[in-house]
Amino acid sequence: MRLTESQSAKALHLLEAFKRAGLTVASTQGQVLPFRDFDQKRVDAIPEISRLLTDFLAGRVDLVGLKESHEVLCRRYDFWGFKSFSGQMVLNQLTNWSNASSEMTQLLTLSFAVPSDRNDATQKITSLHNRVGSLVPDGKNLRLGSLPYFVSYFWQIQAPDRIPVQYASSRHTLAETGLLDLDKDSGPYFRHFWDLLDAFSDLYAAHFDMTGVNRYWFVEHVLWSHRRESSRSPMPPDTSPRPVPDYLQYIPPILQDFCERSSGAGNGAAFETQVIQLFRMLGFHVQGLGQGKGREPDGIAYCREHNYAIIFDAKSSGSGYSIGTDDRTIVEYIRRYERELRKDGYSNIYFVIMSSGFRGTSKASIDRIRATTPIKSLVLLTAAQGLRLLANRIAEPNAFDFDAFQNLLLDSGELAQDSLDEFLEG
């Protein structure tokens, strides 16, 4: 595949932005590392993961053993993001829902084997997509959109220099820059994605010294850096015209100015009320608490079916909210309601802050709050991300998975854009 002149210019623009960002990668542990150091961590982790996978493919480890052992490894070596609901959760579901049947074991054994070429990769993904649904009980919300990422991860573990992982973040960056369509035909789409990453890596090799560098990882870092920086930027305060996101067509009039209010338009109480409305429209039972009542969180969203609760607070800010200013208040909120929630049977409790965007270093503050309270996590959610969730709920009301949504909240800190993409596409 050859890039057009326009496509090459866009690809090089992304490369220059990665250079300006310091050629660094943000790990899921909150570290920011030079990309070569991050890549070395992957290199060091691959042998242990590969041994487990080899044993499964050879029949020395059964599907339950693969699931349980890989759960440990993907958390210990969290350099591919596989511990999320589009990775390990899919493996857990396929194993549990099929009771680790011989049919499921055979299908995954065939799917995880490294494809001989791109045609074989296309066929493997298409076959898995077409067959796996018949091996799980009716009514289970199988994340078919996650399957290309799911299998390409296992392929890359075995052949890291030869096959890319189809991350949602990479797909969306390529789509946002007009380089790739968000096609749903998973097998042929993966082949096109693979071809495009080859073209990117060839172009980058002509403009950057990639000696000793895994070319697919490098392209992935470039694309992820763009995704991370664009998601971290709070809404600009100016009122110049901007393209209207497609998802806004699903948002009811009462929340059409949600992002503007999150950025300081109007008064803070109006945004707090809108956040309560958003959680209700998502389908949670919501108790409003703090509007005009002083030192209270704005509300609690309850999911009785899966026994979790979300204490939430809205922070309207034109420049992005900095969590370090309210640590003690947040701790007070959690302590005030946590015991009562536990008594009512809510086993997992999360704290969510919603604002226009976030600034400053939040990890130290979040670590302090988690160390002194029993919450599962503290998640920073932008107003735009909240609207995307609501649009998905309205557009596909029967597809919204409240159990998977809980998994979206497992990691503290700013909600990663690629995790949200994976959830919405699942």
Sequence and secondary structure as in RCSB ss.txt:
>XXXX:A:sequence
MRLTESQSAKALHLLEAFKRAGLTVASTQGQVLPFRDFDQKRVDAIPEISRLLTDFLAGRVDLVGLKESHEVLCR
RYDFWGFKSFSGQMVLNQLTNWSNASSEMTQLLTLSFAVPSDRNDATQKITSLHNRVGSLVPDGKNLRLGSLPYF
VSYFWQIQAPDRIPVQYASSRHTLAETGLLDLDKDSGPYFRHFWDLLDAFSDLYAAHFDMTGVNRYWFVEHVLWS
HRRESSRSPMPPDTSPRPVPDYLQYIPPILQDFCERSSGAGNGAAFETQVIQLFRMLGFHVQGLGQGKGREPDGI
AYCREHNYAIIFDAKSSGSGYSIGTDDRTIVEYIRRYERELRKDGYSNIYFVIMSSGFRGTSKASIDRIRATTPI
KSLVLLTAAQGLRLLANRIAEPNAFDFDAFQNLLLDSGELAQDSLDEFLEG
>XXXX:A:secstr
    HHHHHHHHHHHHHHHHTTSEEE TTS EEEHHHHHHHHHHHHHHHHHHHHHHHTTSS HHHHHHHHHHHHH
HT SS TTSTTTHHHHHHHHHHTTT HHHHHHHHHHHS  SSHHHHHHHHHHHHHHGGGGS TT    GGGHHHH
HHHHHHHH TTT     HHHHHHHHHTTS      HHHHHHHHHHHHHHHHHHHHTTS  TT  HHHHHHHHHHH
HHHHHHHS   SS       GGGGGS GGGTTHHHHHTTSS HHHHHHHHHHHHHHHT EEEE  TTSSSS SEE
EEETTTTEEEEEEEE  SS B GGGSHHHHHHHHHHHHHHHHHTT  EEEEEEEES B S  HHHHHHHHHHS  
SEEEEEEHHHHHHHHHHHHHSTTT  HHHHHHHTSS EE  HHHHHHHHH 
